[in-house]
Amino acid sequence: MTPDLFPSALVRDTTRLDALADLDLLDTPPEPEFEDIVYLAASLCETPVALVSLVAGDRQWFKARVGFPPCQTALDASVCAYTLAEPDLLIIPDLTADPRTRDNPLVTGEPFIRFYAGAPLRAPDGQVLGSLCVIGHEPRPDGLSARQGDGLRRLARQVTTVLRERKFGMEMRATRDALRISEERLVFAFEAAGSLGWWDWDIPSDRLYAGEYFARMYGVDPAVAAQGAPLTAFVEGIHPDDRVWVGERIQQVVATAAEFSEEYRLRDANGTVTWVQASGRCIHDSDGKPLRFPGVAVDITARKAADAARFAGEARLKSIMETVPVGILLAEAPSGRILMGNRRLAEILGHSTLYASSSSAYGEFVASHANGRVVEAQEYPLAQISSGRCKQAAIEVLYQRPDGERRWIAISGEAIEDEGGATVGAVVAVSDIGDRKAAEAQQDILNRELSHRLKNTLTLVQSIASQTLRNAPSLDAARDALAARLIVLGKAHDILLAGQTDSASVDRVVQEALRLHDDTGRRFRVSGPSLFVGPSVALSLGLMLHELATNAVKYGALSTAAGCVTVDWTVEGTGAAAEFRLDWREQGGPPVAPPTRRGFGSRLIQRGLAGGDVALRYAVEGVRCTLSAPLAGLRVDV
């Protein structure tokens, strides 16, 4: 080997060496296809030696050889290495005369080769692997004849064809091995899953092949299914109520090469029903004819039962929610996405449930606090609980309904927790508290009015007590007079408190004030229209009538058995000019003489009603008293 001429770079080219390695050919046993070729080459070229020589990175190795015992040589003995760079035949008539080979150890020593002719051997990807060569022990100045050269080229191409087929065979075996392993793994997975079966329907032959689990699900003997059975054998396992539509669906998929994904029922010989979810796809050949229909089926009976239980639970929950008298909202945590709202909620809020996607969208609910500040989205109890800030929350807000009405509502909520105590949702109850708020407002008004009346009453009682004690002839007389006046005062209050409004009927005030003095039940003749007066007028009227009646008992008509008093009232005029008039007329009593002095009663009467007039006359036949006042100053309602 002459180092300067040896094609070292080409010999050690990694792409070429990889192509040689991919064939997995080095150091393999002899194969007839290659052996035949070297015998033909030697015979054709009339040489004692012929080789299928592969040039590796560290040696040359002979896949087939004739007339050359060693199976390989070192690279310094390789003549074939020079064919790697040749586009066609490499012919060296006298190896001793060629500068590339004259120092080759096989030339200078045993077996003293002298003639060489080699055709490049190419891998399926075109890389040159070595040569198909013939070798002689004598120089051949004429080399090869044209027929021999052409034959050697053809045999070299035959080697390439064998190499290609060999590689294809290797790839096929690798593919089959991978497929076998994949199928074994798939079967193992099916068996391990315990609820998954597979099928593969060969449509032209109508043979459906299936795994053991699938066969058992459809009531077919697994041994028969493994050998292939008609589709009808498996269709018999489908529940009669589903059989027709499933069959129609299969026909549609077969006709259109579409996907198949359906849930249906199976029924075995014992009547046991199983739900399956079957998925597959029909495959057509290049002519568009149905070829195969493989797929898998999963037992979903447990899932169906769970779905049924869940649907029943949701139905019960919905039924309960629709019957409760408060609005209900359900949301998931931590997003706050609203899941459900009931009918009562829509009635309270005036609109259907707002299915907000998160708590940040709660601003769609328009409400304000008592001070008028708008309620922020994160203030609502549903937002507070679902975000995990608390487990319970409540708020009272004035809600703005779409129809313009503003309604007070109370919102109270609580967290929904999982078994570990983590908040997974929130539920709130929404109540219409408009009546309660109105009652609280009315109560507040009443409290303020009661406080006002109490102060006025105490002032009035203080005045009555002071005046009574000042004018009483004795302590006993003062006690009796004060007690009678306080009783009248109390009765007037009873009338006011018994009414639904802040007013009192004139008829009731008159009757109650005079009842204390009517010893026979026929002493007073009372008449007048229905008329309601305010609290202060009611108290004054009661006390004035009491004083008139007390005087009548002491000195007037009621001091005799036959005496009586007529009390009537009228409303004269209309509108702003309307005037209230009450007349007190005594008859049947002793002759009347004007009093010589004025006591508390007389001064009380002279005050009149609401700044009106008082006409008190002491006629001989009986006392006359007329009270008049503008109706607008004392009337509350009629």
C-alpha positions as CSV (number, residue, x, y, z in Angstrom):
1,M,0.0,0.0,0.0
2,T,1.3,3.4,-0.9
3,P,0.2,5.7,1.9
4,D,0.0,8.8,-0.3
5,L,-2.2,7.1,-2.9
6,F,-4.5,5.2,-0.4
7,P,-8.0,6.7,-0.2
8,S,-8.0,6.9,3.6
9,A,-10.6,9.7,3.8
10,L,-13.1,7.8,1.7
11,V,-12.4,4.5,3.5
12,R,-13.2,6.2,6.9
13,D,-16.1,8.3,5.7
14,T,-18.7,8.0,8.5
15,T,-21.7,8.2,6.2
16,R,-20.3,5.3,4.2
17,L,-19.4,3.3,7.3
18,D,-22.9,4.0,8.7
19,A,-24.5,2.7,5.5
20,L,-22.3,-0.5,5.8
21,A,-23.3,-0.9,9.5
22,D,-27.0,-0.5,8.7
23,L,-26.8,-3.6,6.6
24,D,-25.6,-5.6,9.6
25,L,-23.6,-7.7,7.1
26,L,-20.1,-7.9,8.6
27,D,-19.1,-11.2,10.2
28,T,-22.3,-12.9,9.1
29,P,-22.3,-16.5,7.9
30,P,-22.0,-17.3,4.2
31,E,-25.3,-16.9,2.2
32,P,-26.0,-18.8,-1.0
33,E,-27.0,-15.6,-3.0
34,F,-23.5,-14.1,-2.5
35,E,-21.7,-17.5,-2.9
36,D,-23.4,-18.0,-6.3
37,I,-22.4,-14.6,-7.5
38,V,-18.6,-15.0,-6.7
39,Y,-18.6,-18.4,-8.5
40,L,-20.3,-16.9,-11.5
41,A,-17.8,-13.9,-11.5
42,A,-14.8,-16.2,-11.3
43,S,-16.1,-18.4,-14.1
44,L,-17.1,-15.5,-16.2
45,C,-13.7,-13.7,-15.9
46,E,-11.7,-16.9,-15.9
47,T,-9.9,-16.1,-12.7
48,P,-9.0,-18.3,-9.7
49,V,-10.2,-15.8,-7.2
50,A,-13.5,-13.9,-6.8
51,L,-14.6,-11.9,-3.8
52,V,-17.6,-9.9,-2.4
53,S,-15.3,-7.5,-0.5
54,L,-16.6,-5.0,2.0
55,V,-14.2,-2.3,3.1
56,A,-14.7,-1.4,6.7
57,G,-12.9,1.3,8.7
58,D,-10.2,-1.0,10.0
59,R,-10.2,-4.0,7.5
60,Q,-11.7,-5.5,4.5
61,W,-14.1,-8.4,5.0
62,F,-15.3,-10.9,2.5
63,K,-19.0,-11.8,2.5
64,A,-18.4,-14.5,-0.2
65,R,-15.1,-15.7,-1.6
66,V,-13.8,-18.4,-3.9
67,G,-10.1,-19.2,-4.3
68,F,-9.1,-17.1,-1.3
69,P,-9.1,-18.8,2.1
70,P,-8.8,-15.8,4.5
71,C,-12.2,-14.2,5.3
72,Q,-10.6,-10.8,5.8
73,T,-7.4,-8.8,5.5
74,A,-5.9,-5.7,6.9
75,L,-6.5,-2.4,5.0
76,D,-2.8,-2.3,3.8
77,A,-3.6,-5.5,1.8
78,S,-6.7,-4.1,0.3
79,V,-6.9,-3.4,-3.4
80,C,-10.7,-3.0,-3.2
81,A,-10.3,0.2,-1.2
82,Y,-9.2,1.9,-4.5
83,T,-12.6,0.9,-6.1
84,L,-14.4,3.2,-3.6
85,A,-13.4,6.2,-5.7
86,E,-14.1,4.6,-9.0
87,P,-17.3,5.3,-10.9
88,D,-17.0,2.1,-12.9
89,L,-14.7,-0.9,-13.1
90,L,-11.2,-0.7,-11.6
91,I,-8.8,-2.9,-13.7
92,I,-5.1,-3.2,-12.8
93,P,-3.5,-5.6,-15.3
94,D,-0.2,-6.0,-13.3
95,L,-0.4,-5.2,-9.6
96,T,3.4,-5.2,-9.5
97,A,3.6,-2.3,-11.9
98,D,0.9,-0.1,-10.4
99,P,2.3,2.3,-7.8
100,R,-0.9,1.9,-5.7
101,T,-0.4,-1.9,-5.3
102,R,3.2,-2.9,-6.0
103,D,4.0,-2.8,-2.3
104,N,0.8,-4.6,-1.3
105,P,1.8,-7.6,1.0
106,L,-0.5,-9.9,-1.1
107,V,1.5,-8.8,-4.1
108,T,5.0,-9.0,-2.6
109,G,4.2,-12.1,-0.7
110,E,1.7,-15.0,-0.6
111,P,-0.5,-15.5,-2.6
112,F,1.4,-13.3,-5.0
113,I,-1.6,-11.8,-6.8
114,R,-0.9,-10.1,-10.1
115,F,-4.2,-9.2,-11.7
116,Y,-7.2,-7.3,-10.3
117,A,-10.6,-6.2,-11.7
118,G,-13.3,-4.8,-9.4
119,A,-16.8,-3.4,-9.8
120,P,-18.0,-1.0,-7.0
121,L,-20.8,-2.4,-4.7
122,R,-23.3,0.1,-3.7
123,A,-25.7,0.2,-0.7
124,P,-29.4,0.9,-1.3
125,D,-28.7,4.6,-0.5
126,G,-25.9,4.8,-3.0
127,Q,-22.9,4.6,-0.7
128,V,-20.0,2.5,-2.0
129,L,-19.4,-0.4,0.4
130,G,-16.6,-2.3,-1.4
131,S,-16.3,-4.3,-4.6
132,L,-17.1,-7.5,-6.5
133,C,-13.6,-8.4,-7.6
134,V,-11.8,-11.0,-9.5
135,I,-8.1,-11.7,-9.0
136,G,-5.5,-13.6,-10.9
137,H,-2.0,-14.8,-10.2
138,E,-0.7,-13.8,-13.6
139,P,-0.6,-10.3,-15.1
140,R,-3.3,-9.8,-17.8
141,P,-2.2,-7.0,-20.0
142,D,-5.5,-7.1,-21.8
143,G,-7.5,-7.0,-18.7
144,L,-11.1,-8.1,-19.2
145,S,-12.9,-8.5,-22.4
146,A,-16.0,-6.4,-23.0
147,R,-18.3,-9.3,-22.3
148,Q,-16.4,-10.1,-19.0
149,G,-16.5,-6.4,-17.9
150,D,-20.2,-6.1,-18.7
151,G,-20.9,-9.4,-16.9
152,L,-18.9,-8.2,-13.8
153,R,-20.9,-5.0,-13.7
154,R,-24.2,-6.9,-13.9
155,L,-23.1,-9.3,-11.1
156,A,-22.1,-6.3,-9.0
157,R,-25.6,-4.8,-9.6
158,Q,-27.0,-8.2,-8.6
159,V,-25.1,-7.9,-5.3
160,T,-26.6,-4.5,-4.8
161,T,-30.1,-6.0,-5.4
162,V,-29.5,-8.7,-2.9
163,L,-28.3,-6.1,-0.4
164,R,-31.4,-4.0,-1.0
165,E,-33.7,-7.0,-0.5
166,R,-31.7,-8.1,2.5
167,K,-32.1,-4.6,4.1
168,F,-35.8,-4.6,3.2
169,G,-36.1,-8.0,4.8
170,M,-34.4,-6.7,7.9
171,E,-36.8,-3.7,8.1
172,M,-39.8,-6.0,7.6
173,R,-38.6,-8.2,10.4
174,A,-38.1,-5.2,12.6
175,T,-41.5,-3.9,11.7
176,R,-43.1,-7.2,12.4
177,D,-41.2,-7.5,15.7
178,A,-42.3,-4.0,16.7
179,L,-45.9,-4.8,15.7
180,R,-45.9,-8.0,17.6
181,I,-44.5,-6.3,20.7
182,S,-47.1,-3.5,20.3
183,E,-49.9,-6.1,19.9
184,E,-48.7,-7.9,23.0
185,R,-48.6,-4.7,25.0
186,L,-52.0,-3.7,23.8
187,V,-53.5,-7.1,24.7
188,F,-51.8,-6.9,28.1
189,A,-53.2,-3.4,28.5
190,F,-56.7,-4.6,27.6
191,E,-56.5,-7.4,30.1
192,A,-55.1,-5.2,32.8
193,A,-57.8,-2.6,32.2
194,G,-60.4,-5.2,33.0
195,S,-63.2,-3.2,31.3
196,L,-61.8,-2.6,27.9
197,G,-62.3,-4.9,24.8
198,W,-61.2,-4.7,21.2
199,W,-62.5,-5.8,17.9
200,D,-61.3,-5.8,14.3
201,W,-64.0,-6.5,11.6
202,D,-62.7,-7.7,8.3
203,I,-65.6,-6.4,6.2
204,P,-65.0,-8.2,2.9
205,S,-65.0,-11.6,4.6
206,D,-67.4,-10.5,7.3
207,R,-65.2,-11.9,10.0
208,L,-65.0,-10.0,13.3
209,Y,-62.0,-10.8,15.4
210,A,-62.1,-9.8,19.0
211,G,-60.3,-10.1,22.3
212,E,-61.6,-12.2,25.1
213,Y,-63.1,-9.4,27.1
214,F,-65.0,-8.0,24.1
215,A,-66.3,-11.5,23.2
216,R,-67.6,-12.1,26.7
217,M,-69.3,-8.8,26.8
218,Y,-71.2,-9.6,23.6
219,G,-71.9,-13.2,24.6
220,V,-69.6,-14.8,22.0
221,D,-67.2,-17.7,22.8
222,P,-63.7,-16.1,23.1
223,A,-62.2,-19.0,21.1
224,V,-64.7,-18.4,18.2
225,A,-64.0,-14.6,18.4
226,A,-60.3,-15.2,18.2
227,Q,-60.8,-17.1,14.9
228,G,-63.3,-14.6,13.6
229,A,-67.1,-14.7,13.6
230,P,-69.8,-13.0,11.6
231,L,-70.9,-9.5,12.7
232,T,-74.4,-10.8,13.4
233,A,-73.0,-13.0,16.2
234,F,-72.0,-9.9,18.1
235,V,-75.0,-7.9,17.2
236,E,-77.1,-10.4,19.0
237,G,-75.5,-9.3,22.3
238,I,-76.9,-5.7,21.9
239,H,-80.0,-4.8,23.8
240,P,-83.1,-5.3,21.6
241,D,-84.1,-1.7,22.2
242,D,-80.7,-0.4,20.9
243,R,-80.1,-3.0,18.2
244,V,-81.8,-1.3,15.3
245,W,-80.3,2.2,15.7
246,V,-76.8,0.8,16.4
247,G,-77.1,-1.3,13.3
248,E,-78.1,1.8,11.3
249,R,-75.2,3.7,12.7
250,I,-72.7,0.9,11.8
251,Q,-74.0,0.9,8.2
252,Q,-73.6,4.7,8.0
253,V,-70.0,4.5,9.3
254,V,-69.1,1.7,6.9
255,A,-70.6,3.6,3.9
256,T,-68.8,6.9,4.7
257,A,-65.5,5.7,6.4
258,A,-66.4,7.8,9.4
259,E,-65.7,7.6,13.1
260,F,-67.9,5.5,15.3
261,S,-68.5,6.6,18.9
262,E,-71.7,5.5,20.6
263,E,-73.0,4.5,24.0
264,Y,-75.5,1.7,24.1
265,R,-76.7,-1.3,26.1
266,L,-75.8,-5.0,26.0
267,R,-78.0,-7.7,27.5
268,D,-76.7,-11.2,28.3
269,A,-78.6,-14.5,28.5
270,N,-79.5,-13.8,32.1
271,G,-81.0,-10.4,31.3
272,T,-78.2,-8.5,32.9
273,V,-77.8,-5.1,31.2
274,T,-74.3,-3.6,30.6
275,W,-73.6,-0.1,29.2
276,V,-70.7,0.2,26.8
277,Q,-69.0,3.1,25.0
278,A,-67.8,1.8,21.7
279,S,-65.3,3.8,19.5
280,G,-63.9,2.8,16.1
281,R,-63.3,3.8,12.6
282,C,-64.1,2.2,9.2
283,I,-61.1,2.0,6.8
284,H,-61.6,2.0,3.1
285,D,-59.1,0.7,0.5
286,S,-57.6,2.8,-2.3
287,D,-60.7,2.1,-4.4
288,G,-63.0,3.4,-1.7
289,K,-64.4,0.0,-0.7
290,P,-64.8,-0.9,3.1
291,L,-61.9,-2.9,4.3
292,R,-61.7,-3.0,8.0
293,F,-63.5,-1.6,11.0
294,P,-61.4,-1.8,14.2
295,G,-62.3,-0.3,17.5
296,V,-62.6,-0.7,21.3
297,A,-65.5,-0.9,23.7
298,V,-65.4,0.2,27.3
299,D,-67.7,-1.0,30.1
300,I,-69.3,2.2,31.4
301,T,-72.0,0.7,33.5
302,A,-70.6,2.1,36.7
303,R,-70.3,5.5,35.2
304,K,-73.9,5.4,34.0
305,A,-75.1,4.4,37.4
306,A,-73.1,7.3,38.9
307,D,-74.5,9.7,36.3
308,A,-78.1,8.5,37.1
309,A,-77.5,9.0,40.8
310,R,-76.0,12.4,40.2
311,F,-78.9,13.4,37.9
312,A,-81.4,12.2,40.6
313,G,-79.5,14.2,43.2
314,E,-79.5,17.3,41.1
315,A,-83.2,16.9,40.4
316,R,-84.0,16.6,44.1
317,L,-81.8,19.6,44.8
318,K,-83.6,21.6,42.1
319,S,-87.0,20.5,43.4
320,I,-86.0,21.6,46.9
321,M,-84.6,24.9,45.7
322,E,-87.8,25.7,43.7
323,T,-90.0,25.1,46.8
324,V,-88.0,27.0,49.4
325,P,-89.4,30.5,50.2
326,V,-86.0,32.2,49.8
327,G,-83.8,32.8,46.9
328,I,-80.8,30.4,46.5
329,L,-77.5,30.8,44.7
330,L,-74.8,28.2,44.3
331,A,-71.2,29.0,43.2
332,E,-68.0,27.0,42.8
333,A,-64.8,27.9,44.6
334,P,-62.4,29.5,44.3
335,S,-63.6,31.1,41.0
336,G,-67.0,32.1,42.3
337,R,-68.6,30.9,39.0
338,I,-72.4,30.8,39.6
339,L,-73.8,27.3,39.0
340,M,-77.5,27.5,39.9
341,G,-80.2,29.9,41.0
342,N,-83.8,29.2,41.9
343,R,-87.1,30.7,40.8
344,R,-87.7,32.6,44.1
345,L,-84.4,34.4,43.6
346,A,-85.6,35.7,40.2
347,E,-88.8,36.8,41.8
348,I,-86.9,38.8,44.5
349,L,-84.3,40.3,42.2
350,G,-86.7,40.9,39.3
351,H,-84.5,39.1,36.7
352,S,-83.3,35.6,35.9
353,T,-80.2,34.2,37.4
354,L,-77.0,36.0,36.4
355,Y,-74.5,33.2,35.6
356,A,-71.4,35.2,36.4
357,S,-68.2,33.4,35.3
358,S,-66.3,34.6,38.3
359,S,-66.8,36.6,41.5
360,S,-65.2,39.6,39.8
361,A,-68.3,39.8,37.6
362,Y,-70.6,40.2,40.5
363,G,-70.7,43.9,39.7
364,E,-73.6,42.9,37.5
365,F,-75.7,42.8,40.6
366,V,-76.7,46.5,41.3
367,A,-77.2,47.2,45.0
368,S,-76.3,49.8,47.6
369,H,-75.7,50.1,51.3
370,A,-78.0,52.0,53.7
371,N,-75.8,55.1,53.3
372,G,-76.1,54.9,49.5
373,R,-72.7,53.5,48.7
374,V,-72.6,51.0,45.9
375,V,-71.9,47.4,47.0
376,E,-68.6,46.3,45.5
377,A,-68.4,42.9,43.8
378,Q,-66.1,41.5,46.4
379,E,-68.4,42.6,49.3
380,Y,-71.1,40.0,48.4
381,P,-71.1,37.0,50.7
382,L,-70.8,34.6,47.7
383,A,-67.5,36.3,46.7
384,Q,-66.1,36.4,50.3
385,I,-66.8,32.7,50.9
386,S,-65.8,31.3,47.5
387,S,-62.5,33.2,47.7
388,G,-61.7,31.5,51.0
389,R,-61.7,34.7,53.0
390,C,-64.4,33.3,55.4
391,K,-66.7,30.4,55.9
392,Q,-69.8,32.4,56.6
393,A,-70.9,36.0,55.6
394,A,-74.1,38.1,55.6
395,I,-75.1,41.5,54.3
396,E,-78.3,43.6,53.9
397,V,-78.5,45.8,50.8
398,L,-81.0,47.8,48.9
399,Y,-81.2,46.0,45.5
400,Q,-82.0,47.9,42.3
401,R,-84.4,45.8,40.2
402,P,-84.6,46.2,36.5
403,D,-88.2,47.4,36.7
404,G,-87.1,50.4,38.8
405,E,-88.2,49.1,42.2
406,R,-85.6,49.2,45.0
407,R,-86.0,46.4,47.4
408,W,-84.3,45.6,50.7
409,I,-82.8,42.1,50.6
410,A,-80.7,40.1,53.1
411,I,-78.0,37.8,51.8
412,S,-76.4,35.2,54.0
413,G,-74.1,32.4,52.9
414,E,-72.0,29.5,54.1
415,A,-69.1,27.5,52.6
416,I,-69.5,24.1,51.0
417,E,-66.5,22.0,52.1
418,D,-65.0,18.7,51.0
419,E,-64.1,15.9,53.3
420,G,-60.8,17.6,54.1
421,G,-62.5,20.9,55.1
422,A,-61.4,22.8,52.0
423,T,-64.0,25.2,50.5
424,V,-65.2,23.8,47.2
425,G,-68.2,26.0,46.8
426,A,-70.6,28.5,48.4
427,V,-74.4,28.8,48.9
428,V,-76.3,31.9,49.8
429,A,-79.9,32.5,50.8
430,V,-81.5,35.7,49.6
431,S,-84.5,37.0,51.5
432,D,-86.9,39.9,50.8
433,I,-86.8,42.0,54.0
434,G,-88.8,44.9,52.7
435,D,-91.6,44.3,55.2
436,R,-89.2,44.0,58.1
437,K,-87.4,47.2,57.1
438,A,-90.8,49.0,56.8
439,A,-91.8,47.6,60.2
440,E,-88.5,48.8,61.7
441,A,-89.0,52.2,60.2
442,Q,-92.5,52.4,61.5
443,Q,-91.3,51.2,64.9
444,D,-88.7,54.0,64.9
445,I,-91.4,56.5,64.1
446,L,-93.6,55.1,66.9
447,N,-90.8,55.2,69.3
448,R,-90.1,58.9,68.5
449,E,-93.8,59.7,68.7
450,L,-94.1,57.8,72.0
451,S,-91.2,59.7,73.4
452,H,-92.8,62.9,72.3
453,R,-96.2,62.0,73.7
454,L,-94.7,60.9,76.9
455,K,-93.0,64.2,77.4
456,N,-96.2,66.1,76.5
457,T,-98.3,63.8,78.8
458,L,-96.0,64.3,81.7
459,T,-96.1,68.0,81.1
460,L,-99.9,67.9,80.9
461,V,-100.1,65.7,84.0
462,Q,-97.8,68.1,85.9
463,S,-100.0,71.0,84.9
464,I,-103.2,69.2,85.8
465,A,-101.8,68.2,89.1
466,S,-100.5,71.6,89.9
467,Q,-103.8,73.3,89.0
468,T,-105.9,70.7,90.8
469,L,-104.0,71.0,94.0
470,R,-103.9,74.7,93.8
471,N,-107.7,75.1,93.6
472,A,-108.8,72.1,95.7
473,P,-110.6,72.9,99.0
474,S,-109.1,69.8,100.6
475,L,-106.6,67.1,100.0
476,D,-109.3,64.5,99.5
477,A,-111.1,66.7,97.0
478,A,-107.8,67.2,95.2
479,R,-107.1,63.5,95.1
480,D,-110.5,62.7,93.7
481,A,-110.4,65.5,91.1
482,L,-106.8,64.5,90.0
483,A,-107.7,60.8,89.8
484,A,-110.8,61.6,87.6
485,R,-108.9,63.8,85.3
486,L,-106.0,61.3,84.9
487,I,-108.6,58.6,84.1
488,V,-110.0,60.7,81.3
489,L,-106.5,61.4,80.2
490,G,-105.7,57.7,80.2
491,K,-108.9,56.9,78.2
492,A,-108.0,59.4,75.6
493,H,-104.6,57.8,75.3
494,D,-106.2,54.4,75.0
495,I,-108.3,55.6,72.1
496,L,-105.2,57.0,70.4
497,L,-103.1,53.8,70.9
498,A,-105.9,51.5,69.8
499,G,-106.1,53.2,66.4
500,Q,-104.1,52.1,63.4
501,T,-103.2,55.7,62.7
502,D,-102.1,58.5,64.8
503,S,-105.6,59.8,65.4
504,A,-108.8,59.3,67.5
505,S,-112.4,59.2,66.7
506,V,-114.4,62.2,68.1
507,D,-117.2,59.9,69.0
508,R,-114.9,57.6,71.0
509,V,-113.3,60.5,72.8
510,V,-116.7,61.9,73.7
511,Q,-118.1,58.5,74.8
512,E,-115.1,57.6,77.0
513,A,-114.9,61.1,78.6
514,L,-118.5,61.0,79.6
515,R,-118.9,57.4,80.6
516,L,-117.4,58.1,84.0
517,H,-120.4,60.5,84.7
518,D,-123.2,58.5,83.2
519,D,-124.7,56.9,86.2
520,T,-127.8,55.6,84.4
521,G,-126.5,55.1,80.9
522,R,-129.1,57.6,79.6
523,R,-127.6,60.9,80.8
524,F,-126.0,61.9,77.6
525,R,-127.3,62.2,74.0
526,V,-124.3,62.0,71.8
527,S,-124.4,62.5,68.0
528,G,-122.2,63.7,65.2
529,P,-120.5,62.6,61.9
530,S,-117.5,60.3,61.8
531,L,-114.5,62.4,62.4
532,F,-110.9,61.8,63.5
533,V,-108.7,64.3,65.3
534,G,-105.1,64.4,66.2
535,P,-103.6,63.3,69.5
536,S,-103.4,66.7,71.2
537,V,-106.9,67.7,70.2
538,A,-108.2,64.3,71.4
539,L,-106.6,64.8,74.8
540,S,-107.9,68.4,75.1
541,L,-111.4,67.5,74.0
542,G,-111.5,64.6,76.5
543,L,-110.4,66.8,79.4
544,M,-112.8,69.7,78.5
545,L,-115.8,67.3,78.3
546,H,-114.7,65.8,81.6
547,E,-114.6,69.3,83.2
548,L,-118.1,70.2,81.7
549,A,-119.5,66.9,82.9
550,T,-117.9,67.3,86.4
551,N,-119.6,70.8,86.7
552,A,-122.9,69.3,85.5
553,V,-122.7,66.6,88.2
554,K,-121.9,69.1,90.9
555,Y,-124.1,72.0,89.9
556,G,-125.9,71.4,86.7
557,A,-128.2,69.0,84.9
558,L,-126.6,65.9,86.2
559,S,-127.0,66.9,89.8
560,T,-130.7,65.9,89.6
561,A,-132.2,62.5,88.7
562,A,-134.0,63.9,85.6
563,G,-131.3,66.0,84.1
564,C,-129.4,65.2,80.9
565,V,-126.9,66.6,78.5
566,T,-127.0,66.8,74.7
567,V,-123.6,66.7,73.0
568,D,-123.5,67.0,69.2
569,W,-121.0,68.1,66.7
570,T,-121.0,69.1,63.1
571,V,-118.7,70.2,60.3
572,E,-119.8,73.4,58.7
573,G,-118.5,74.6,55.4
574,T,-116.1,72.9,53.0
575,G,-112.5,73.0,52.0
576,A,-110.1,75.3,53.8
577,A,-113.1,77.1,55.3
578,A,-114.6,74.0,57.0
579,E,-115.1,74.5,60.7
580,F,-115.7,72.0,63.5
581,R,-118.4,72.8,66.0
582,L,-119.4,71.0,69.2
583,D,-122.3,72.0,71.3
584,W,-122.9,71.1,75.0
585,R,-126.4,71.7,76.2
586,E,-127.7,70.8,79.6
587,Q,-131.4,70.5,80.5
588,G,-133.5,69.3,83.4
589,G,-131.3,70.6,86.1
590,P,-131.7,73.2,88.7
591,P,-131.7,76.9,87.7
592,V,-128.2,77.9,86.7
593,A,-126.3,80.8,88.2
594,P,-122.9,81.9,86.8
595,P,-120.0,80.8,89.0
596,T,-118.5,83.3,91.4
597,R,-114.9,82.2,90.6
598,R,-113.0,80.4,87.9
599,G,-111.3,77.2,88.7
600,F,-108.9,74.9,86.8
601,G,-111.8,73.4,84.9
602,S,-113.1,76.7,83.7
603,R,-109.7,77.8,82.5
604,L,-109.1,74.5,80.7
605,I,-112.4,74.9,78.9
606,Q,-111.7,78.5,77.9
607,R,-108.4,77.4,76.2
608,G,-110.6,75.9,73.4
609,L,-109.4,73.5,70.7
610,A,-106.4,74.1,68.5
611,G,-106.7,77.9,68.9
612,G,-110.5,77.9,68.2
613,D,-113.3,79.8,69.9
614,V,-115.3,78.8,73.1
615,A,-118.7,80.2,73.9
616,L,-119.7,79.2,77.5
617,R,-123.1,80.5,78.7
618,Y,-124.8,80.0,82.0
619,A,-128.4,80.1,81.0
620,V,-131.0,79.6,83.8
621,E,-132.4,76.5,82.1
622,G,-128.9,74.9,81.7
623,V,-125.3,75.5,80.8
624,R,-124.5,76.0,77.1
625,C,-121.0,75.6,75.7
626,T,-120.0,75.8,72.1
627,L,-116.5,74.8,70.9
628,S,-115.5,75.7,67.4
629,A,-112.2,75.5,65.5
630,P,-111.0,75.3,61.9
631,L,-111.3,71.7,60.8
632,A,-107.8,71.8,59.2
633,G,-106.3,72.5,62.6
634,L,-107.6,69.4,64.3
635,R,-108.6,66.8,61.7
636,V,-106.4,64.0,60.7
637,D,-108.8,61.8,58.7
638,V,-112.5,61.3,58.2
